[in-house]
């Protein structure tokens, strides 16, 4: 399981640990990923996703999972999220 947010595309970053003597060693900074079940209004069901906490706050700020997916570009989304976006668009068009 990769350490990438399925909604925002946020992944690991590489940097340096710098000691007091200024010795530099490589370090990875991982996003704070959580397994959450987000509710979709258009599909009337919950969807399990691996989302960063900042991405989760963004989803709540925009007004829910459906609004977030429909406004986000496909390049940033995971394959699972793109399929979900397509399902939501179809459900909204049918309603």
Secondary structure, DSSP 8 states (H G I E B T S, - for coil): --S--TTT----EEEEEE-TT--EEEEEE---EEEEEEEETTTTEEEEEEEEHHHHHHHHHHTSHHHHHHHS-GGGS-HHHHHHHHHHHHHHHH-
